[in-house]
Amino acid sequence: MDIRGDADGRLNFSAYDSGVDQLAWIVESGLMQRELWETVKRQGNITLFCPAQPGSWTSARTPYR
């Protein structure tokens, strides 16, 4: 990967030079969110309250109910 910037700035990233197959992966955020959620649901030491509704919430400026 070759990145060029202002004032002749340049970065060159090479998976080959780094001794790895890939430098990174691009994953659609919805897929990542779903996998993270499923992983959390499988944990025995986490209690999920979902869907949760707060009884009330008060702001310093405006009360909400």
Beta strands, then each sheet from edge to edge (+ up, - down):
strand 1: 2-4
strand 2: 10-12
strand 3: 57-58
strand 4: 63-64
sheet 1: 1+ 2-
sheet 2: 3+ 4-
end
